[in-house]
Amino acid sequence: MSEPDGPAGGRVTVTHPSRQRPRMRPAPLTREIDEQTGLGEVYISSLIRSQLRLALAVLTVSLGVLATLPLVFHLFPEVAAVEVLGITLPWLVLGVVVYPAILGAAWFYAHNAERVERDFVDLLDDR
């Protein structure tokens, strides 16, 4: 004689564990952003303003430093006449120092823009 298929002879349904958990509903702020409501627009515009402020700050400092170099070399010709390894200081600064400085500014911007985005996501997850 064979044994019954399940409790009290009935069938047993086996499902994947994820189907047994209730579905998570999105956070209210995420829903506000997805549905493009007024509150969602406020949060997104805040993120955009923060990143724009950061971009303008990095751009202002970078352009300010680059714009003052020719002025310094023009106002102080003795600095411009300094030679290092047979190369005048203005060419050395423009050819060697400026590019790593620009890469540093780009890294600073990217790192902080990602931080702003992480803070924004954390704000959404907290609500």
Backbone as XML, in Angstrom:
<?xml version="1.0"?>
<chain id="A" units="angstrom">
  <residue number="1" name="MET">
    <atom name="N" x="0.846" y="-1.172" z="0.000"/>
    <atom name="CA" x="0.000" y="0.000" z="0.000"/>
    <atom name="C" x="0.891" y="1.233" z="0.000"/>
  </residue>
  <residue number="2" name="SER">
    <atom name="N" x="0.544" y="2.242" z="-0.745"/>
    <atom name="CA" x="1.372" y="3.460" z="-0.829"/>
    <atom name="C" x="0.934" y="4.470" z="0.227"/>
  </residue>
  <residue number="3" name="GLU">
    <atom name="N" x="1.888" y="5.358" z="0.561"/>
    <atom name="CA" x="1.592" y="6.384" z="1.575"/>
    <atom name="C" x="0.880" y="7.565" z="0.924"/>
  </residue>
  <residue number="4" name="PRO">
    <atom name="N" x="0.129" y="8.353" z="1.695"/>
    <atom name="CA" x="-0.569" y="9.517" z="1.129"/>
    <atom name="C" x="0.436" y="10.580" z="0.678"/>
  </residue>
  <residue number="5" name="ASP">
    <atom name="N" x="0.011" y="11.419" z="-0.288"/>
    <atom name="CA" x="0.885" y="12.449" z="-0.859"/>
    <atom name="C" x="1.168" y="13.607" z="0.084"/>
  </residue>
  <residue number="6" name="GLY">
    <atom name="N" x="0.397" y="13.882" z="1.031"/>
    <atom name="CA" x="0.613" y="15.024" z="1.915"/>
    <atom name="C" x="-0.156" y="14.845" z="3.189"/>
  </residue>
  <residue number="7" name="PRO">
    <atom name="N" x="-0.305" y="15.922" z="3.974"/>
    <atom name="CA" x="-1.076" y="15.805" z="5.195"/>
    <atom name="C" x="-2.519" y="15.442" z="4.874"/>
  </residue>
  <residue number="8" name="ALA">
    <atom name="N" x="-3.013" y="14.488" z="5.567"/>
    <atom name="CA" x="-4.394" y="14.006" z="5.424"/>
    <atom name="C" x="-4.671" y="13.547" z="4.008"/>
  </residue>
  <residue number="9" name="GLY">
    <atom name="N" x="-3.635" y="13.083" z="3.306"/>
    <atom name="CA" x="-3.830" y="12.523" z="1.986"/>
    <atom name="C" x="-3.960" y="13.542" z="0.881"/>
  </residue>
  <residue number="10" name="GLY">
    <atom name="N" x="-3.892" y="14.872" z="1.171"/>
    <atom name="CA" x="-4.012" y="15.914" z="0.143"/>
    <atom name="C" x="-2.677" y="16.213" z="-0.516"/>
  </residue>
  <residue number="11" name="ARG">
    <atom name="N" x="-2.702" y="17.016" z="-1.510"/>
    <atom name="CA" x="-1.494" y="17.401" z="-2.205"/>
    <atom name="C" x="-0.820" y="18.567" z="-1.497"/>
  </residue>
  <residue number="12" name="VAL">
    <atom name="N" x="0.503" y="18.650" z="-1.650"/>
    <atom name="CA" x="1.288" y="19.738" z="-1.064"/>
    <atom name="C" x="1.841" y="20.594" z="-2.192"/>
  </residue>
  <residue number="13" name="THR">
    <atom name="N" x="1.664" y="21.899" z="-2.090"/>
    <atom name="CA" x="2.196" y="22.821" z="-3.088"/>
    <atom name="C" x="3.517" y="23.385" z="-2.584"/>
  </residue>
  <residue number="14" name="VAL">
    <atom name="N" x="4.547" y="23.258" z="-3.390"/>
    <atom name="CA" x="5.858" y="23.790" z="-3.033"/>
    <atom name="C" x="6.101" y="25.012" z="-3.890"/>
  </residue>
  <residue number="15" name="THR">
    <atom name="N" x="6.410" y="26.136" z="-3.230"/>
    <atom name="CA" x="6.659" y="27.372" z="-3.967"/>
    <atom name="C" x="8.031" y="27.917" z="-3.601"/>
  </residue>
  <residue number="16" name="HIS">
    <atom name="N" x="8.494" y="28.821" z="-4.406"/>
    <atom name="CA" x="9.776" y="29.490" z="-4.147"/>
    <atom name="C" x="9.599" y="30.397" z="-2.934"/>
  </residue>
  <residue number="17" name="PRO">
    <atom name="N" x="10.611" y="30.486" z="-2.057"/>
    <atom name="CA" x="10.458" y="31.292" z="-0.837"/>
    <atom name="C" x="10.086" y="32.754" z="-1.107"/>
  </residue>
  <residue number="18" name="SER">
    <atom name="N" x="10.568" y="33.319" z="-2.224"/>
    <atom name="CA" x="10.267" y="34.725" z="-2.481"/>
    <atom name="C" x="8.792" y="34.947" z="-2.774"/>
  </residue>
  <residue number="19" name="ARG">
    <atom name="N" x="8.085" y="33.922" z="-3.196"/>
    <atom name="CA" x="6.666" y="34.079" z="-3.477"/>
    <atom name="C" x="5.845" y="34.066" z="-2.211"/>
  </residue>
  <residue number="20" name="GLN">
    <atom name="N" x="6.410" y="33.585" z="-1.124"/>
    <atom name="CA" x="5.677" y="33.529" z="0.126"/>
    <atom name="C" x="5.763" y="34.839" z="0.894"/>
  </residue>
  <residue number="21" name="ARG">
    <atom name="N" x="6.818" y="35.626" z="0.622"/>
    <atom name="CA" x="6.955" y="36.905" z="1.312"/>
    <atom name="C" x="6.009" y="37.932" z="0.694"/>
  </residue>
  <residue number="22" name="PRO">
    <atom name="N" x="5.490" y="38.809" z="1.498"/>
    <atom name="CA" x="4.649" y="39.856" z="0.916"/>
    <atom name="C" x="5.513" y="40.807" z="0.097"/>
  </residue>
  <residue number="23" name="ARG">
    <atom name="N" x="4.957" y="41.318" z="-0.950"/>
    <atom name="CA" x="5.697" y="42.259" z="-1.782"/>
    <atom name="C" x="5.918" y="43.555" z="-1.026"/>
  </residue>
  <residue number="24" name="MET">
    <atom name="N" x="7.135" y="44.070" z="-1.188"/>
    <atom name="CA" x="7.443" y="45.343" z="-0.536"/>
    <atom name="C" x="6.885" y="46.478" z="-1.386"/>
  </residue>
  <residue number="25" name="ARG">
    <atom name="N" x="6.209" y="47.368" z="-0.753"/>
    <atom name="CA" x="5.708" y="48.534" z="-1.460"/>
    <atom name="C" x="6.772" y="49.598" z="-1.467"/>
  </residue>
  <residue number="26" name="PRO">
    <atom name="N" x="6.885" y="50.365" z="-2.542"/>
    <atom name="CA" x="7.908" y="51.404" z="-2.585"/>
    <atom name="C" x="7.651" y="52.463" z="-1.523"/>
  </residue>
  <residue number="27" name="ALA">
    <atom name="N" x="8.722" y="53.070" z="-1.085"/>
    <atom name="CA" x="8.601" y="54.130" z="-0.080"/>
    <atom name="C" x="7.764" y="55.264" z="-0.654"/>
  </residue>
  <residue number="28" name="PRO">
    <atom name="N" x="7.065" y="55.994" z="0.211"/>
    <atom name="CA" x="6.211" y="57.078" z="-0.287"/>
    <atom name="C" x="6.975" y="58.117" z="-1.103"/>
  </residue>
  <residue number="29" name="LEU">
    <atom name="N" x="8.208" y="58.461" z="-0.690"/>
    <atom name="CA" x="8.967" y="59.460" z="-1.447"/>
    <atom name="C" x="9.354" y="58.931" z="-2.816"/>
  </residue>
  <residue number="30" name="THR">
    <atom name="N" x="9.681" y="57.659" z="-2.883"/>
    <atom name="CA" x="10.009" y="57.068" z="-4.181"/>
    <atom name="C" x="8.794" y="57.112" z="-5.095"/>
  </residue>
  <residue number="31" name="ARG">
    <atom name="N" x="7.635" y="56.831" z="-4.527"/>
    <atom name="CA" x="6.403" y="56.885" z="-5.310"/>
    <atom name="C" x="6.136" y="58.319" z="-5.771"/>
  </residue>
  <residue number="32" name="GLU">
    <atom name="N" x="6.394" y="59.286" z="-4.893"/>
    <atom name="CA" x="6.199" y="60.699" z="-5.255"/>
    <atom name="C" x="7.083" y="61.082" z="-6.435"/>
  </residue>
  <residue number="33" name="ILE">
    <atom name="N" x="8.324" y="60.587" z="-6.419"/>
    <atom name="CA" x="9.251" y="60.909" z="-7.513"/>
    <atom name="C" x="8.831" y="60.185" z="-8.784"/>
  </residue>
  <residue number="34" name="ASP">
    <atom name="N" x="8.465" y="58.910" z="-8.675"/>
    <atom name="CA" x="8.059" y="58.138" z="-9.852"/>
    <atom name="C" x="6.828" y="58.733" z="-10.515"/>
  </residue>
  <residue number="35" name="GLU">
    <atom name="N" x="5.900" y="59.194" z="-9.704"/>
    <atom name="CA" x="4.652" y="59.744" z="-10.246"/>
    <atom name="C" x="4.784" y="61.219" z="-10.623"/>
  </residue>
  <residue number="36" name="GLN">
    <atom name="N" x="5.961" y="61.794" z="-10.382"/>
    <atom name="CA" x="6.265" y="63.189" z="-10.726"/>
    <atom name="C" x="5.249" y="64.159" z="-10.118"/>
  </residue>
  <residue number="37" name="THR">
    <atom name="N" x="4.997" y="63.970" z="-8.827"/>
    <atom name="CA" x="4.107" y="64.883" z="-8.126"/>
    <atom name="C" x="4.895" y="66.130" z="-7.719"/>
  </residue>
  <residue number="38" name="GLY">
    <atom name="N" x="4.228" y="67.060" z="-7.105"/>
    <atom name="CA" x="4.879" y="68.297" z="-6.664"/>
    <atom name="C" x="5.988" y="68.041" z="-5.665"/>
  </residue>
  <residue number="39" name="LEU">
    <atom name="N" x="5.735" y="67.152" z="-4.713"/>
    <atom name="CA" x="6.752" y="66.832" z="-3.718"/>
    <atom name="C" x="7.949" y="66.138" z="-4.363"/>
  </residue>
  <residue number="40" name="GLY">
    <atom name="N" x="7.691" y="65.239" z="-5.295"/>
    <atom name="CA" x="8.771" y="64.568" z="-6.016"/>
    <atom name="C" x="9.618" y="65.552" z="-6.789"/>
  </residue>
  <residue number="41" name="GLU">
    <atom name="N" x="8.976" y="66.547" z="-7.403"/>
    <atom name="CA" x="9.714" y="67.579" z="-8.139"/>
    <atom name="C" x="10.597" y="68.388" z="-7.206"/>
  </residue>
  <residue number="42" name="VAL">
    <atom name="N" x="10.127" y="68.648" z="-5.988"/>
    <atom name="CA" x="10.931" y="69.393" z="-5.016"/>
    <atom name="C" x="12.190" y="68.609" z="-4.667"/>
  </residue>
  <residue number="43" name="TYR">
    <atom name="N" x="12.047" y="67.309" z="-4.433"/>
    <atom name="CA" x="13.213" y="66.482" z="-4.094"/>
    <atom name="C" x="14.200" y="66.397" z="-5.258"/>
  </residue>
  <residue number="44" name="ILE">
    <atom name="N" x="13.698" y="66.183" z="-6.461"/>
    <atom name="CA" x="14.580" y="66.081" z="-7.625"/>
    <atom name="C" x="15.254" y="67.418" z="-7.894"/>
  </residue>
  <residue number="45" name="SER">
    <atom name="N" x="14.518" y="68.519" z="-7.799"/>
    <atom name="CA" x="15.144" y="69.827" z="-8.040"/>
    <atom name="C" x="16.185" y="70.132" z="-6.965"/>
  </residue>
  <residue number="46" name="SER">
    <atom name="N" x="15.971" y="69.645" z="-5.754"/>
    <atom name="CA" x="16.969" y="69.817" z="-4.700"/>
    <atom name="C" x="18.254" y="69.060" z="-5.041"/>
  </residue>
  <residue number="47" name="LEU">
    <atom name="N" x="18.126" y="67.839" z="-5.545"/>
    <atom name="CA" x="19.289" y="67.053" z="-5.971"/>
    <atom name="C" x="20.023" y="67.760" z="-7.105"/>
  </residue>
  <residue number="48" name="ILE">
    <atom name="N" x="19.291" y="68.244" z="-8.078"/>
    <atom name="CA" x="19.902" y="68.921" z="-9.223"/>
    <atom name="C" x="20.598" y="70.198" z="-8.779"/>
  </residue>
  <residue number="49" name="ARG">
    <atom name="N" x="19.967" y="70.966" z="-7.881"/>
    <atom name="CA" x="20.593" y="72.197" z="-7.383"/>
    <atom name="C" x="21.877" y="71.903" z="-6.637"/>
  </residue>
  <residue number="50" name="SER">
    <atom name="N" x="21.884" y="70.845" z="-5.837"/>
    <atom name="CA" x="23.087" y="70.487" z="-5.088"/>
    <atom name="C" x="24.225" y="70.131" z="-6.031"/>
  </residue>
  <residue number="51" name="GLN">
    <atom name="N" x="23.928" y="69.352" z="-7.055"/>
    <atom name="CA" x="24.972" y="68.977" z="-8.001"/>
    <atom name="C" x="25.406" y="70.164" z="-8.860"/>
  </residue>
  <residue number="52" name="LEU">
    <atom name="N" x="24.490" y="71.045" z="-9.198"/>
    <atom name="CA" x="24.852" y="72.241" z="-9.963"/>
    <atom name="C" x="25.731" y="73.166" z="-9.128"/>
  </residue>
  <residue number="53" name="ARG">
    <atom name="N" x="25.396" y="73.326" z="-7.857"/>
    <atom name="CA" x="26.207" y="74.155" z="-6.963"/>
    <atom name="C" x="27.630" y="73.605" z="-6.867"/>
  </residue>
  <residue number="54" name="LEU">
    <atom name="N" x="27.745" y="72.292" z="-6.745"/>
    <atom name="CA" x="29.055" y="71.651" z="-6.688"/>
    <atom name="C" x="29.819" y="71.874" z="-7.990"/>
  </residue>
  <residue number="55" name="ALA">
    <atom name="N" x="29.162" y="71.686" z="-9.121"/>
    <atom name="CA" x="29.809" y="71.868" z="-10.419"/>
    <atom name="C" x="30.287" y="73.308" z="-10.602"/>
  </residue>
  <residue number="56" name="LEU">
    <atom name="N" x="29.458" y="74.266" z="-10.226"/>
    <atom name="CA" x="29.853" y="75.669" z="-10.357"/>
    <atom name="C" x="31.011" y="76.025" z="-9.431"/>
  </residue>
  <residue number="57" name="ALA">
    <atom name="N" x="31.035" y="75.450" z="-8.240"/>
    <atom name="CA" x="32.136" y="75.713" z="-7.312"/>
    <atom name="C" x="33.453" y="75.172" z="-7.865"/>
  </residue>
  <residue number="58" name="VAL">
    <atom name="N" x="33.437" y="73.933" z="-8.362"/>
    <atom name="CA" x="34.657" y="73.342" z="-8.928"/>
    <atom name="C" x="35.090" y="74.112" z="-10.171"/>
  </residue>
  <residue number="59" name="LEU">
    <atom name="N" x="34.146" y="74.485" z="-11.012"/>
    <atom name="CA" x="34.463" y="75.239" z="-12.217"/>
    <atom name="C" x="35.041" y="76.613" z="-11.888"/>
  </residue>
  <residue number="60" name="THR">
    <atom name="N" x="34.463" y="77.282" z="-10.913"/>
    <atom name="CA" x="34.940" y="78.612" z="-10.523"/>
    <atom name="C" x="36.365" y="78.558" z="-9.986"/>
  </residue>
  <residue number="61" name="VAL">
    <atom name="N" x="36.633" y="77.608" z="-9.115"/>
    <atom name="CA" x="37.991" y="77.485" z="-8.558"/>
    <atom name="C" x="38.981" y="77.120" z="-9.655"/>
  </residue>
  <residue number="62" name="SER">
    <atom name="N" x="38.621" y="76.163" z="-10.517"/>
    <atom name="CA" x="39.531" y="75.737" z="-11.583"/>
    <atom name="C" x="39.830" y="76.867" z="-12.556"/>
  </residue>
  <residue number="63" name="LEU">
    <atom name="N" x="38.787" y="77.535" z="-13.021"/>
    <atom name="CA" x="38.999" y="78.645" z="-13.949"/>
    <atom name="C" x="39.713" y="79.807" z="-13.276"/>
  </residue>
  <residue number="64" name="GLY">
    <atom name="N" x="39.427" y="80.029" z="-12.006"/>
    <atom name="CA" x="40.106" y="81.104" z="-11.286"/>
    <atom name="C" x="41.602" y="80.872" z="-11.200"/>
  </residue>
  <residue number="65" name="VAL">
    <atom name="N" x="41.992" y="79.658" z="-10.892"/>
    <atom name="CA" x="43.421" y="79.338" z="-10.808"/>
    <atom name="C" x="44.065" y="79.424" z="-12.187"/>
  </residue>
  <residue number="66" name="LEU">
    <atom name="N" x="43.403" y="78.863" z="-13.196"/>
    <atom name="CA" x="43.972" y="78.894" z="-14.544"/>
    <atom name="C" x="44.053" y="80.313" z="-15.102"/>
  </residue>
  <residue number="67" name="ALA">
    <atom name="N" x="43.094" y="81.149" z="-14.765"/>
    <atom name="CA" x="43.094" y="82.526" z="-15.273"/>
    <atom name="C" x="44.145" y="83.387" z="-14.582"/>
  </residue>
  <residue number="68" name="THR">
    <atom name="N" x="44.486" y="83.070" z="-13.338"/>
    <atom name="CA" x="45.480" y="83.891" z="-12.645"/>
    <atom name="C" x="46.912" y="83.550" z="-13.038"/>
  </residue>
  <residue number="69" name="LEU">
    <atom name="N" x="47.151" y="82.370" z="-13.591"/>
    <atom name="CA" x="48.518" y="82.006" z="-13.977"/>
    <atom name="C" x="49.130" y="82.987" z="-14.985"/>
  </residue>
  <residue number="70" name="PRO">
    <atom name="N" x="48.460" y="83.284" z="-16.098"/>
    <atom name="CA" x="49.058" y="84.252" z="-17.024"/>
    <atom name="C" x="49.232" y="85.633" z="-16.383"/>
  </residue>
  <residue number="71" name="LEU">
    <atom name="N" x="48.295" y="86.002" z="-15.526"/>
    <atom name="CA" x="48.393" y="87.294" z="-14.852"/>
    <atom name="C" x="49.613" y="87.338" z="-13.936"/>
  </residue>
  <residue number="72" name="VAL">
    <atom name="N" x="49.859" y="86.276" z="-13.197"/>
    <atom name="CA" x="51.028" y="86.213" z="-12.312"/>
    <atom name="C" x="52.306" y="86.285" z="-13.126"/>
  </residue>
  <residue number="73" name="PHE">
    <atom name="N" x="52.368" y="85.543" z="-14.226"/>
    <atom name="CA" x="53.585" y="85.552" z="-15.040"/>
    <atom name="C" x="53.795" y="86.895" z="-15.740"/>
  </residue>
  <residue number="74" name="HIS">
    <atom name="N" x="52.715" y="87.607" z="-16.019"/>
    <atom name="CA" x="52.834" y="88.925" z="-16.641"/>
    <atom name="C" x="53.256" y="89.988" z="-15.616"/>
  </residue>
  <residue number="75" name="LEU">
    <atom name="N" x="52.655" y="89.942" z="-14.422"/>
    <atom name="CA" x="52.956" y="90.949" z="-13.401"/>
    <atom name="C" x="54.309" y="90.730" z="-12.743"/>
  </residue>
  <residue number="76" name="PHE">
    <atom name="N" x="54.774" y="89.509" z="-12.700"/>
    <atom name="CA" x="56.059" y="89.195" z="-12.069"/>
    <atom name="C" x="56.972" y="88.518" z="-13.093"/>
  </residue>
  <residue number="77" name="PRO">
    <atom name="N" x="57.623" y="89.319" z="-13.952"/>
    <atom name="CA" x="58.469" y="88.730" z="-14.993"/>
    <atom name="C" x="59.658" y="87.945" z="-14.435"/>
  </residue>
  <residue number="78" name="GLU">
    <atom name="N" x="60.089" y="88.280" z="-13.207"/>
    <atom name="CA" x="61.191" y="87.517" z="-12.623"/>
    <atom name="C" x="60.773" y="86.074" z="-12.320"/>
  </residue>
  <residue number="79" name="VAL">
    <atom name="N" x="59.487" y="85.851" z="-11.996"/>
    <atom name="CA" x="58.989" y="84.495" z="-11.789"/>
    <atom name="C" x="58.929" y="83.765" z="-13.133"/>
  </residue>
  <residue number="80" name="ALA">
    <atom name="N" x="58.520" y="84.489" z="-14.169"/>
    <atom name="CA" x="58.419" y="83.882" z="-15.495"/>
    <atom name="C" x="59.793" y="83.552" z="-16.065"/>
  </residue>
  <residue number="81" name="ALA">
    <atom name="N" x="60.835" y="84.226" z="-15.597"/>
    <atom name="CA" x="62.182" y="83.993" z="-16.117"/>
    <atom name="C" x="62.880" y="82.813" z="-15.445"/>
  </residue>
  <residue number="82" name="VAL">
    <atom name="N" x="62.327" y="82.278" z="-14.373"/>
    <atom name="CA" x="62.945" y="81.163" z="-13.669"/>
    <atom name="C" x="62.950" y="79.934" z="-14.590"/>
  </residue>
  <residue number="83" name="GLU">
    <atom name="N" x="64.107" y="79.259" z="-14.628"/>
    <atom name="CA" x="64.226" y="78.045" z="-15.442"/>
    <atom name="C" x="64.467" y="76.838" z="-14.552"/>
  </residue>
  <residue number="84" name="VAL">
    <atom name="N" x="63.795" y="75.746" z="-14.892"/>
    <atom name="CA" x="63.983" y="74.473" z="-14.202"/>
    <atom name="C" x="64.284" y="73.440" z="-15.286"/>
  </residue>
  <residue number="85" name="LEU">
    <atom name="N" x="65.466" y="72.841" z="-15.203"/>
    <atom name="CA" x="65.910" y="71.869" z="-16.199"/>
    <atom name="C" x="65.873" y="72.432" z="-17.615"/>
  </residue>
  <residue number="86" name="GLY">
    <atom name="N" x="66.197" y="73.704" z="-17.759"/>
    <atom name="CA" x="66.243" y="74.347" z="-19.062"/>
    <atom name="C" x="64.891" y="74.764" z="-19.610"/>
  </residue>
  <residue number="87" name="ILE">
    <atom name="N" x="63.824" y="74.602" z="-18.827"/>
    <atom name="CA" x="62.471" y="74.983" z="-19.264"/>
    <atom name="C" x="61.997" y="76.118" z="-18.372"/>
  </residue>
  <residue number="88" name="THR">
    <atom name="N" x="61.440" y="77.174" z="-18.988"/>
    <atom name="CA" x="60.957" y="78.293" z="-18.178"/>
    <atom name="C" x="59.753" y="77.855" z="-17.348"/>
  </residue>
  <residue number="89" name="LEU">
    <atom name="N" x="59.590" y="78.526" z="-16.221"/>
    <atom name="CA" x="58.548" y="78.150" z="-15.262"/>
    <atom name="C" x="57.134" y="78.183" z="-15.846"/>
  </residue>
  <residue number="90" name="PRO">
    <atom name="N" x="56.770" y="79.200" z="-16.652"/>
    <atom name="CA" x="55.400" y="79.178" z="-17.206"/>
    <atom name="C" x="55.103" y="77.918" z="-18.030"/>
  </residue>
  <residue number="91" name="TRP">
    <atom name="N" x="56.042" y="77.501" z="-18.869"/>
    <atom name="CA" x="55.832" y="76.302" z="-19.675"/>
    <atom name="C" x="55.791" y="75.049" z="-18.813"/>
  </residue>
  <residue number="92" name="LEU">
    <atom name="N" x="56.618" y="75.025" z="-17.796"/>
    <atom name="CA" x="56.635" y="73.882" z="-16.896"/>
    <atom name="C" x="55.309" y="73.766" z="-16.134"/>
  </residue>
  <residue number="93" name="VAL">
    <atom name="N" x="54.824" y="74.893" z="-15.640"/>
    <atom name="CA" x="53.549" y="74.893" z="-14.904"/>
    <atom name="C" x="52.397" y="74.513" z="-15.828"/>
  </residue>
  <residue number="94" name="LEU">
    <atom name="N" x="52.364" y="75.125" z="-17.017"/>
    <atom name="CA" x="51.268" y="74.830" z="-17.952"/>
    <atom name="C" x="51.336" y="73.412" z="-18.504"/>
  </residue>
  <residue number="95" name="GLY">
    <atom name="N" x="52.540" y="72.888" z="-18.682"/>
    <atom name="CA" x="52.666" y="71.559" z="-19.275"/>
    <atom name="C" x="52.636" y="70.412" z="-18.290"/>
  </residue>
  <residue number="96" name="VAL">
    <atom name="N" x="53.049" y="70.672" z="-17.043"/>
    <atom name="CA" x="53.185" y="69.561" z="-16.101"/>
    <atom name="C" x="52.218" y="69.672" z="-14.916"/>
  </residue>
  <residue number="97" name="VAL">
    <atom name="N" x="52.029" y="70.840" z="-14.403"/>
    <atom name="CA" x="51.245" y="71.005" z="-13.175"/>
    <atom name="C" x="49.747" y="71.117" z="-13.444"/>
  </residue>
  <residue number="98" name="VAL">
    <atom name="N" x="49.384" y="71.760" z="-14.537"/>
    <atom name="CA" x="47.971" y="72.036" z="-14.801"/>
    <atom name="C" x="47.162" y="70.754" z="-15.035"/>
  </residue>
  <residue number="99" name="TYR">
    <atom name="N" x="47.694" y="69.821" z="-15.791"/>
    <atom name="CA" x="46.919" y="68.615" z="-16.121"/>
    <atom name="C" x="46.598" y="67.760" z="-14.897"/>
  </residue>
  <residue number="100" name="PRO">
    <atom name="N" x="47.558" y="67.477" z="-14.024"/>
    <atom name="CA" x="47.175" y="66.753" z="-12.802"/>
    <atom name="C" x="46.191" y="67.541" z="-11.934"/>
  </residue>
  <residue number="101" name="ALA">
    <atom name="N" x="46.314" y="68.869" z="-11.945"/>
    <atom name="CA" x="45.370" y="69.678" z="-11.173"/>
    <atom name="C" x="43.957" y="69.560" z="-11.739"/>
  </residue>
  <residue number="102" name="ILE">
    <atom name="N" x="43.845" y="69.538" z="-13.063"/>
    <atom name="CA" x="42.529" y="69.378" z="-13.693"/>
    <atom name="C" x="41.962" y="67.993" z="-13.391"/>
  </residue>
  <residue number="103" name="LEU">
    <atom name="N" x="42.811" y="66.972" z="-13.460"/>
    <atom name="CA" x="42.354" y="65.622" z="-13.113"/>
    <atom name="C" x="41.927" y="65.554" z="-11.646"/>
  </residue>
  <residue number="104" name="GLY">
    <atom name="N" x="42.645" y="66.237" z="-10.775"/>
    <atom name="CA" x="42.268" y="66.285" z="-9.362"/>
    <atom name="C" x="40.922" y="66.961" z="-9.160"/>
  </residue>
  <residue number="105" name="ALA">
    <atom name="N" x="40.688" y="68.048" z="-9.895"/>
    <atom name="CA" x="39.394" y="68.738" z="-9.801"/>
    <atom name="C" x="38.267" y="67.843" z="-10.316"/>
  </residue>
  <residue number="106" name="ALA">
    <atom name="N" x="38.536" y="67.105" z="-11.394"/>
    <atom name="CA" x="37.523" y="66.199" z="-11.942"/>
    <atom name="C" x="37.222" y="65.078" z="-10.952"/>
  </residue>
  <residue number="107" name="TRP">
    <atom name="N" x="38.272" y="64.515" z="-10.325"/>
    <atom name="CA" x="38.065" y="63.464" z="-9.329"/>
    <atom name="C" x="37.266" y="64.015" z="-8.149"/>
  </residue>
  <residue number="108" name="PHE">
    <atom name="N" x="37.613" y="65.216" z="-7.683"/>
    <atom name="CA" x="36.905" y="65.850" z="-6.567"/>
    <atom name="C" x="35.427" y="66.018" z="-6.893"/>
  </residue>
  <residue number="109" name="TYR">
    <atom name="N" x="35.135" y="66.496" z="-8.117"/>
    <atom name="CA" x="33.743" y="66.687" z="-8.510"/>
    <atom name="C" x="32.995" y="65.349" z="-8.558"/>
  </residue>
  <residue number="110" name="ALA">
    <atom name="N" x="33.585" y="64.348" z="-9.222"/>
    <atom name="CA" x="32.910" y="63.057" z="-9.363"/>
    <atom name="C" x="32.670" y="62.417" z="-7.997"/>
  </residue>
  <residue number="111" name="HIS">
    <atom name="N" x="33.660" y="62.478" z="-7.126"/>
    <atom name="CA" x="33.534" y="61.886" z="-5.792"/>
    <atom name="C" x="32.416" y="62.565" z="-4.999"/>
  </residue>
  <residue number="112" name="ASN">
    <atom name="N" x="32.370" y="63.873" z="-5.032"/>
    <atom name="CA" x="31.359" y="64.596" z="-4.263"/>
    <atom name="C" x="29.977" y="64.531" z="-4.912"/>
  </residue>
  <residue number="113" name="ALA">
    <atom name="N" x="29.908" y="64.445" z="-6.243"/>
    <atom name="CA" x="28.609" y="64.280" z="-6.905"/>
    <atom name="C" x="28.008" y="62.923" z="-6.531"/>
  </residue>
  <residue number="114" name="GLU">
    <atom name="N" x="28.846" y="61.888" z="-6.467"/>
    <atom name="CA" x="28.365" y="60.580" z="-6.041"/>
    <atom name="C" x="27.923" y="60.602" z="-4.576"/>
  </residue>
  <residue number="115" name="ARG">
    <atom name="N" x="28.637" y="61.361" z="-3.741"/>
    <atom name="CA" x="28.254" y="61.487" z="-2.333"/>
    <atom name="C" x="26.879" y="62.146" z="-2.213"/>
  </residue>
  <residue number="116" name="VAL">
    <atom name="N" x="26.651" y="63.188" z="-3.019"/>
    <atom name="CA" x="25.354" y="63.873" z="-3.005"/>
    <atom name="C" x="24.251" y="62.897" z="-3.419"/>
  </residue>
  <residue number="117" name="GLU">
    <atom name="N" x="24.507" y="62.081" z="-4.420"/>
    <atom name="CA" x="23.508" y="61.104" z="-4.852"/>
    <atom name="C" x="23.263" y="60.045" z="-3.780"/>
  </residue>
  <residue number="118" name="ARG">
    <atom name="N" x="24.341" y="59.583" z="-3.121"/>
    <atom name="CA" x="24.165" y="58.600" z="-2.036"/>
    <atom name="C" x="23.350" y="59.195" z="-0.898"/>
  </residue>
  <residue number="119" name="ASP">
    <atom name="N" x="23.618" y="60.452" z="-0.555"/>
    <atom name="CA" x="22.847" y="61.114" z="0.493"/>
    <atom name="C" x="21.376" y="61.220" z="0.098"/>
  </residue>
  <residue number="120" name="PHE">
    <atom name="N" x="21.121" y="61.487" z="-1.179"/>
    <atom name="CA" x="19.750" y="61.580" z="-1.673"/>
    <atom name="C" x="19.051" y="60.233" z="-1.561"/>
  </residue>
  <residue number="121" name="VAL">
    <atom name="N" x="19.735" y="59.159" z="-1.958"/>
    <atom name="CA" x="19.150" y="57.818" z="-1.872"/>
    <atom name="C" x="18.926" y="57.440" z="-0.422"/>
  </residue>
  <residue number="122" name="ASP">
    <atom name="N" x="19.872" y="57.777" z="0.448"/>
    <atom name="CA" x="19.697" y="57.492" z="1.880"/>
    <atom name="C" x="18.493" y="58.241" z="2.443"/>
  </residue>
  <residue number="123" name="LEU">
    <atom name="N" x="18.291" y="59.457" z="1.982"/>
    <atom name="CA" x="17.128" y="60.234" z="2.412"/>
    <atom name="C" x="15.844" y="59.538" z="1.982"/>
  </residue>
  <residue number="124" name="LEU">
    <atom name="N" x="15.830" y="58.999" z="0.775"/>
    <atom name="CA" x="14.634" y="58.298" z="0.307"/>
    <atom name="C" x="14.415" y="57.003" z="1.071"/>
  </residue>
  <residue number="125" name="ASP">
    <atom name="N" x="15.503" y="56.302" z="1.400"/>
    <atom name="CA" x="15.373" y="55.028" z="2.114"/>
    <atom name="C" x="14.935" y="55.233" z="3.559"/>
  </residue>
  <residue number="126" name="ASP">
    <atom name="N" x="15.275" y="56.357" z="4.156"/>
    <atom name="CA" x="14.924" y="56.620" z="5.552"/>
    <atom name="C" x="13.447" y="56.905" z="5.732"/>
  </residue>
  <residue number="127" name="ARG">
    <atom name="N" x="12.794" y="57.356" z="4.712"/>
    <atom name="CA" x="11.400" y="57.778" z="4.840"/>
    <atom name="C" x="10.467" y="56.633" z="4.703"/>
  </residue>
</chain>
